[in-house]
Amino acid sequence: MTLDTNFLVGLFAGLIVMWLFDWYLYGREKGGDQTREIDDLRQELAIYKKARTTAEANLQTAEGEIESLRQELTVTKREGLVIGESREKLAAAEAEIARLRLQLEEATRAVTHEKAEAAAGQPLAPGSGATGAGIKIDDLKAIEGIGPKIETILHHAGIKTFAQLAASSVAALEKIVREDGGIKIAFPDTWPQQAGLAAAGKWDELERFQDSLKGGRRV
């Protein structure tokens, strides 16, 4: 009986020792796997951090380039506006010079006509001078904003040439067309300037100027 008990106790103790030894080995193996997983995660994290740093640097560079392009675009737009304004002012000045020259020519012709009739001893005919015989009637419909009806109204008012239209003030044209002619939607703001270019034969400049108009008005 004693022998069997000792045998059983020894067998049980051996089993416990083997279990503890297996548990120890399993724990070491498991710990080694966890250590490798941690090392792998650390390496991946390092890669991600490096990629993030590179991405942030690239983003800063891109933002700097975008800001530089925005500044260049702003400068370009500003220069474009200045050039456009300068061209418009130049065109207006040239049209004004042409208008004054034509006005001077009309006045000179009128004085010459009056002197000729006075020398001949003949009375001056009504409407003679700038709109007298020998003056060619221009197609005023070539002016942006002037149609057949307005052209007829201008003719009745004695304005039949580009030179006469160029020499007219905007206020006078408004009265002729709106008050006298009854056309309230007429806008003669640019008619004298257009007529000055037409009278000077600057058709290309007139066409470019008219491209910026709508119904004779600046847009």
CYANA upper distance limits for C-alpha pairs under 8 A (distance plus 0.5 A):
  1 MET  CA      5 THR  CA      6.92
  2 THR  CA      6 ASN  CA      6.78
  3 LEU  CA      7 PHE  CA      6.69
  4 ASP  CA      8 LEU  CA      6.65
  5 THR  CA      9 VAL  CA      6.58
  6 ASN  CA     10 GLY  CA      6.52
  7 PHE  CA     11 LEU  CA      6.50
  8 LEU  CA     12 PHE  CA      6.52
  9 VAL  CA     13 ALA  CA      6.56
 10 GLY  CA     14 GLY  CA      6.56
 11 LEU  CA     15 LEU  CA      6.74
 12 PHE  CA     16 ILE  CA      6.76
 13 ALA  CA     17 VAL  CA      6.71
 14 GLY  CA     18 MET  CA      6.65
 15 LEU  CA     19 TRP  CA      6.59
 16 ILE  CA     20 LEU  CA      6.60
 17 VAL  CA     21 PHE  CA      6.58
 18 MET  CA     22 ASP  CA      6.58
 19 TRP  CA     23 TRP  CA      6.51
 20 LEU  CA     24 TYR  CA      6.58
 21 PHE  CA     25 LEU  CA      6.78
 22 ASP  CA     26 TYR  CA      6.54
 23 TRP  CA     27 GLY  CA      6.49
 24 TYR  CA     28 ARG  CA      6.78
 25 LEU  CA     29 GLU  CA      6.68
 26 TYR  CA     30 LYS  CA      6.42
 27 GLY  CA     31 GLY  CA      6.39
 28 ARG  CA     32 GLY  CA      6.57
 29 GLU  CA     33 ASP  CA      6.86
 30 LYS  CA     34 GLN  CA      6.78
 31 GLY  CA     35 THR  CA      6.59
 32 GLY  CA     36 ARG  CA      6.74
 33 ASP  CA     37 GLU  CA      6.68
 34 GLN  CA     38 ILE  CA      6.57
 35 THR  CA     39 ASP  CA      6.67
 36 ARG  CA     40 ASP  CA      6.63
 37 GLU  CA     41 LEU  CA      6.62
 38 ILE  CA     42 ARG  CA      6.59
 39 ASP  CA     43 GLN  CA      6.74
 40 ASP  CA     44 GLU  CA      6.74
 41 LEU  CA     45 LEU  CA      6.50
 42 ARG  CA     46 ALA  CA      6.62
 43 GLN  CA     47 ILE  CA      6.77
 44 GLU  CA     48 TYR  CA      6.66
 45 LEU  CA     49 LYS  CA      6.57
 46 ALA  CA     50 LYS  CA      6.69
 47 ILE  CA     51 ALA  CA      6.65
 48 TYR  CA     52 ARG  CA      6.51
 49 LYS  CA     53 THR  CA      6.64
 50 LYS  CA     54 THR  CA      6.72
 51 ALA  CA     55 ALA  CA      6.57
 52 ARG  CA     56 GLU  CA      6.57
 53 THR  CA     57 ALA  CA      6.73
 54 THR  CA     58 ASN  CA      6.69
 55 ALA  CA     59 LEU  CA      6.52
 56 GLU  CA     60 GLN  CA      6.71
 57 ALA  CA     61 THR  CA      6.77
 58 ASN  CA     62 ALA  CA      6.61
 59 LEU  CA     63 GLU  CA      6.58
 60 GLN  CA     64 GLY  CA      6.66
 61 THR  CA     65 GLU  CA      6.79
 62 ALA  CA     66 ILE  CA      6.64
 63 GLU  CA     67 GLU  CA      6.66
 64 GLY  CA     68 SER  CA      6.69
 65 GLU  CA     69 LEU  CA      6.67
 66 ILE  CA     70 ARG  CA      6.66
 67 GLU  CA     71 GLN  CA      6.77
 68 SER  CA     72 GLU  CA      6.75
 69 LEU  CA     73 LEU  CA      6.53
 70 ARG  CA     74 THR  CA      6.65
 71 GLN  CA     75 VAL  CA      6.74
 72 GLU  CA     76 THR  CA      6.56
 73 LEU  CA     77 LYS  CA      6.59
 74 THR  CA     78 ARG  CA      6.65
 75 VAL  CA     79 GLU  CA      6.59
 76 THR  CA     80 GLY  CA      6.51
 77 LYS  CA     81 LEU  CA      6.68
 78 ARG  CA     82 VAL  CA      6.78
 79 GLU  CA     83 ILE  CA      6.62
 80 GLY  CA     84 GLY  CA      6.54
 81 LEU  CA     85 GLU  CA      6.54
 82 VAL  CA     86 SER  CA      6.55
 83 ILE  CA     87 ARG  CA      6.62
 84 GLY  CA     88 GLU  CA      6.69
 85 GLU  CA     89 LYS  CA      6.59
 86 SER  CA     90 LEU  CA      6.52
 87 ARG  CA     91 ALA  CA      6.57
 88 GLU  CA     92 ALA  CA      6.60
 89 LYS  CA     93 ALA  CA      6.55
 90 LEU  CA     94 GLU  CA      6.61
 91 ALA  CA     95 ALA  CA      6.56
 91 ALA  CA    205 GLU  CA      8.35
 92 ALA  CA     96 GLU  CA      6.58
 92 ALA  CA    193 GLN  CA      7.16
 93 ALA  CA     97 ILE  CA      6.66
 94 GLU  CA     98 ALA  CA      6.62
 94 GLU  CA    197 LEU  CA      8.47
 95 ALA  CA     99 ARG  CA      6.51
 95 ALA  CA    193 GLN  CA      5.90
 95 ALA  CA    194 GLN  CA      7.95
 95 ALA  CA    196 GLY  CA      5.53
 95 ALA  CA    197 LEU  CA      6.04
 96 GLU  CA    100 LEU  CA      6.64
 96 GLU  CA    193 GLN  CA      7.30
 96 GLU  CA    196 GLY  CA      7.44
 97 ILE  CA    101 ARG  CA      6.63
 98 ALA  CA    102 LEU  CA      6.61
 98 ALA  CA    196 GLY  CA      6.04
 98 ALA  CA    197 LEU  CA      7.52
 98 ALA  CA    199 ALA  CA      8.19
 98 ALA  CA    200 ALA  CA      6.75
 99 ARG  CA    103 GLN  CA      6.50
 99 ARG  CA    163 ALA  CA      7.32
 99 ARG  CA    166 ALA  CA      5.87
 99 ARG  CA    167 ALA  CA      6.39
 99 ARG  CA    192 PRO  CA      8.25
 99 ARG  CA    193 GLN  CA      8.24
 99 ARG  CA    196 GLY  CA      5.47
100 LEU  CA    104 LEU  CA      6.60
100 LEU  CA    167 ALA  CA      7.71
101 ARG  CA    105 GLU  CA      6.68
102 LEU  CA    106 GLU  CA      6.51
102 LEU  CA    163 ALA  CA      6.25
102 LEU  CA    167 ALA  CA      8.16
102 LEU  CA    199 ALA  CA      8.28
103 GLN  CA    107 ALA  CA      6.61
103 GLN  CA    163 ALA  CA      7.36
103 GLN  CA    164 GLN  CA      8.05
103 GLN  CA    167 ALA  CA      6.37
104 LEU  CA    108 THR  CA      6.54
105 GLU  CA    109 ARG  CA      6.60
106 GLU  CA    110 ALA  CA      6.57
106 GLU  CA    129 GLY  CA      8.42
106 GLU  CA    130 ALA  CA      6.03
106 GLU  CA    163 ALA  CA      8.33
107 ALA  CA    111 VAL  CA      6.66
107 ALA  CA    130 ALA  CA      7.63
108 THR  CA    112 THR  CA      6.60
109 ARG  CA    113 HIS  CA      6.49
109 ARG  CA    129 GLY  CA      7.32
109 ARG  CA    130 ALA  CA      7.37
110 ALA  CA    114 GLU  CA      6.64
110 ALA  CA    128 SER  CA      8.24
110 ALA  CA    129 GLY  CA      4.65
110 ALA  CA    130 ALA  CA      6.04
111 VAL  CA    115 LYS  CA      6.60
111 VAL  CA    129 GLY  CA      7.97
112 THR  CA    116 ALA  CA      6.62
113 HIS  CA    117 GLU  CA      6.75
113 HIS  CA    129 GLY  CA      6.69
114 GLU  CA    118 ALA  CA      6.47
114 GLU  CA    124 LEU  CA      7.53
114 GLU  CA    129 GLY  CA      7.66
115 LYS  CA    119 ALA  CA      6.48
116 ALA  CA    120 ALA  CA      6.72
117 GLU  CA    121 GLY  CA      6.60
117 GLU  CA    122 GLN  CA      5.77
117 GLU  CA    123 PRO  CA      7.29
117 GLU  CA    124 LEU  CA      7.15
118 ALA  CA    122 GLN  CA      6.56
118 ALA  CA    123 PRO  CA      7.69
118 ALA  CA    124 LEU  CA      8.44
124 LEU  CA    128 SER  CA      7.22
127 GLY  CA    131 THR  CA      6.56
127 GLY  CA    132 GLY  CA      6.40
127 GLY  CA    158 GLY  CA      8.36
128 SER  CA    132 GLY  CA      4.30
128 SER  CA    133 ALA  CA      7.49
130 ALA  CA    135 ILE  CA      7.79
130 ALA  CA    164 GLN  CA      8.41
131 THR  CA    135 ILE  CA      6.57
131 THR  CA    158 GLY  CA      7.54
131 THR  CA    159 ILE  CA      8.38
131 THR  CA    160 LYS  CA      7.94
136 LYS  CA    161 THR  CA      7.66
137 ILE  CA    160 LYS  CA      5.77
137 ILE  CA    161 THR  CA      5.77
138 ASP  CA    160 LYS  CA      6.72
138 ASP  CA    161 THR  CA      5.26
138 ASP  CA    162 PHE  CA      6.74
139 ASP  CA    161 THR  CA      8.04
140 LEU  CA    146 ILE  CA      7.30
140 LEU  CA    151 GLU  CA      6.59
140 LEU  CA    160 LYS  CA      7.83
140 LEU  CA    161 THR  CA      7.55
140 LEU  CA    162 PHE  CA      7.29
141 LYS  CA    145 GLY  CA      8.36
141 LYS  CA    146 ILE  CA      5.60
141 LYS  CA    147 GLY  CA      5.84
141 LYS  CA    148 PRO  CA      7.13
141 LYS  CA    151 GLU  CA      7.08
142 ALA  CA    146 ILE  CA      7.92
143 ILE  CA    191 TRP  CA      7.11
143 ILE  CA    194 GLN  CA      6.82
143 ILE  CA    195 ALA  CA      7.25
143 ILE  CA    216 GLY  CA      8.27
144 GLU  CA    191 TRP  CA      7.93
144 GLU  CA    194 GLN  CA      8.29
144 GLU  CA    210 GLN  CA      7.03
144 GLU  CA    213 LEU  CA      8.10
144 GLU  CA    214 LYS  CA      8.28
144 GLU  CA    215 GLY  CA      6.65
144 GLU  CA    216 GLY  CA      5.28
145 GLY  CA    186 ALA  CA      7.72
145 GLY  CA    187 PHE  CA      7.66
145 GLY  CA    188 PRO  CA      7.85
145 GLY  CA    191 TRP  CA      8.29
145 GLY  CA    214 LYS  CA      8.32
145 GLY  CA    215 GLY  CA      5.08
145 GLY  CA    216 GLY  CA      4.78
145 GLY  CA    217 ARG  CA      8.31
146 ILE  CA    150 ILE  CA      6.24
146 ILE  CA    151 GLU  CA      6.84
146 ILE  CA    216 GLY  CA      8.31
147 GLY  CA    151 GLU  CA      6.53
148 PRO  CA    152 THR  CA      6.76
149 LYS  CA    153 ILE  CA      6.91
150 ILE  CA    154 LEU  CA      6.67
150 ILE  CA    177 VAL  CA      7.34
150 ILE  CA    181 GLY  CA      8.37
151 GLU  CA    155 HIS  CA      6.65
152 THR  CA    156 HIS  CA      6.77
153 ILE  CA    157 ALA  CA      6.87
153 ILE  CA    176 ILE  CA      8.00
153 ILE  CA    177 VAL  CA      7.20
153 ILE  CA    181 GLY  CA      6.66
154 LEU  CA    158 GLY  CA      6.88
154 LEU  CA    159 ILE  CA      5.63
154 LEU  CA    160 LYS  CA      7.36
154 LEU  CA    176 ILE  CA      7.76
154 LEU  CA    177 VAL  CA      7.91
155 HIS  CA    159 ILE  CA      5.56
155 HIS  CA    160 LYS  CA      5.74
157 ALA  CA    176 ILE  CA      7.59
159 ILE  CA    164 GLN  CA      6.15
159 ILE  CA    165 LEU  CA      6.62
160 LYS  CA    164 GLN  CA      7.27
160 LYS  CA    165 LEU  CA      8.03
161 THR  CA    165 LEU  CA      6.81
162 PHE  CA    166 ALA  CA      6.47
162 PHE  CA    195 ALA  CA      5.38
162 PHE  CA    196 GLY  CA      7.25
162 PHE  CA    198 ALA  CA      7.02
162 PHE  CA    199 ALA  CA      5.75
163 ALA  CA    167 ALA  CA      6.67
163 ALA  CA    195 ALA  CA      7.19
163 ALA  CA    196 GLY  CA      7.08
163 ALA  CA    199 ALA  CA      6.22
164 GLN  CA    168 SER  CA      6.86
165 LEU  CA    191 TRP  CA      7.68
165 LEU  CA    192 PRO  CA      6.14
165 LEU  CA    195 ALA  CA      6.55
165 LEU  CA    196 GLY  CA      8.42
166 ALA  CA    191 TRP  CA      7.64
166 ALA  CA    192 PRO  CA      4.41
166 ALA  CA    193 GLN  CA      6.81
166 ALA  CA    194 GLN  CA      8.01
166 ALA  CA    195 ALA  CA      5.44
166 ALA  CA    196 GLY  CA      5.49
166 ALA  CA    199 ALA  CA      8.49
167 ALA  CA    192 PRO  CA      7.19
168 SER  CA    172 ALA  CA      7.12
168 SER  CA    173 LEU  CA      7.34
168 SER  CA    192 PRO  CA      6.97
169 SER  CA    173 LEU  CA      6.84
169 SER  CA    192 PRO  CA      7.67
170 VAL  CA    174 GLU  CA      6.62
170 VAL  CA    188 PRO  CA      6.56
170 VAL  CA    189 ASP  CA      6.28
170 VAL  CA    190 THR  CA      8.48
170 VAL  CA    191 TRP  CA      8.28
170 VAL  CA    192 PRO  CA      7.84
171 ALA  CA    175 LYS  CA      6.86
172 ALA  CA    176 ILE  CA      6.74
173 LEU  CA    177 VAL  CA      6.53
173 LEU  CA    188 PRO  CA      6.95
174 GLU  CA    178 ARG  CA      5.94
174 GLU  CA    179 GLU  CA      7.72
174 GLU  CA    186 ALA  CA      8.17
174 GLU  CA    187 PHE  CA      7.86
174 GLU  CA    188 PRO  CA      7.01
175 LYS  CA    179 GLU  CA      5.45
175 LYS  CA    180 ASP  CA      6.74
176 ILE  CA    180 ASP  CA      5.49
176 ILE  CA    181 GLY  CA      6.54
177 VAL  CA    181 GLY  CA      5.05
177 VAL  CA    182 GLY  CA      6.89
177 VAL  CA    183 ILE  CA      6.34
177 VAL  CA    184 LYS  CA      8.18
177 VAL  CA    186 ALA  CA      7.51
178 ARG  CA    182 GLY  CA      5.31
178 ARG  CA    183 ILE  CA      5.18
178 ARG  CA    184 LYS  CA      5.42
178 ARG  CA    185 ILE  CA      8.16
178 ARG  CA    186 ALA  CA      7.34
179 GLU  CA    183 ILE  CA      7.97
179 GLU  CA    184 LYS  CA      8.24
187 PHE  CA    215 GLY  CA      8.06
187 PHE  CA    216 GLY  CA      6.92
187 PHE  CA    217 ARG  CA      7.08
188 PRO  CA    192 PRO  CA      8.29
188 PRO  CA    216 GLY  CA      7.23
188 PRO  CA    217 ARG  CA      8.25
189 ASP  CA    216 GLY  CA      7.72
189 ASP  CA    217 ARG  CA      7.10
190 THR  CA    194 GLN  CA      6.62
190 THR  CA    216 GLY  CA      6.68
190 THR  CA    217 ARG  CA      7.11
190 THR  CA    218 ARG  CA      8.42
191 TRP  CA    195 ALA  CA      6.41
191 TRP  CA    216 GLY  CA      7.59
192 PRO  CA    196 GLY  CA      6.53
193 GLN  CA    197 LEU  CA      7.05
194 GLN  CA    198 ALA  CA      6.77
194 GLN  CA    206 LEU  CA      6.75
194 GLN  CA    209 PHE  CA      8.35
194 GLN  CA    210 GLN  CA      8.47
195 ALA  CA    199 ALA  CA      6.40
196 GLY  CA    200 ALA  CA      6.68
197 LEU  CA    201 GLY  CA      6.77
197 LEU  CA    202 LYS  CA      5.66
197 LEU  CA    203 TRP  CA      7.36
197 LEU  CA    205 GLU  CA      7.66
197 LEU  CA    206 LEU  CA      6.35
198 ALA  CA    202 LYS  CA      6.31
198 ALA  CA    203 TRP  CA      6.53
198 ALA  CA    206 LEU  CA      7.20
202 LYS  CA    206 LEU  CA      6.68
203 TRP  CA    207 GLU  CA      6.53
204 ASP  CA    208 ARG  CA      6.82
205 GLU  CA    209 PHE  CA      6.57
206 LEU  CA    210 GLN  CA      6.53
207 GLU  CA    211 ASP  CA      6.74
208 ARG  CA    212 SER  CA      7.58
209 PHE  CA    213 LEU  CA      7.53
210 GLN  CA    214 LYS  CA      8.31
210 GLN  CA    216 GLY  CA      8.11
212 SER  CA    218 ARG  CA      6.83
212 SER  CA    219 VAL  CA      6.96
213 LEU  CA    217 ARG  CA      5.66
213 LEU  CA    218 ARG  CA      5.19
213 LEU  CA    219 VAL  CA      6.28
214 LYS  CA    218 ARG  CA      6.95
214 LYS  CA    219 VAL  CA      6.90
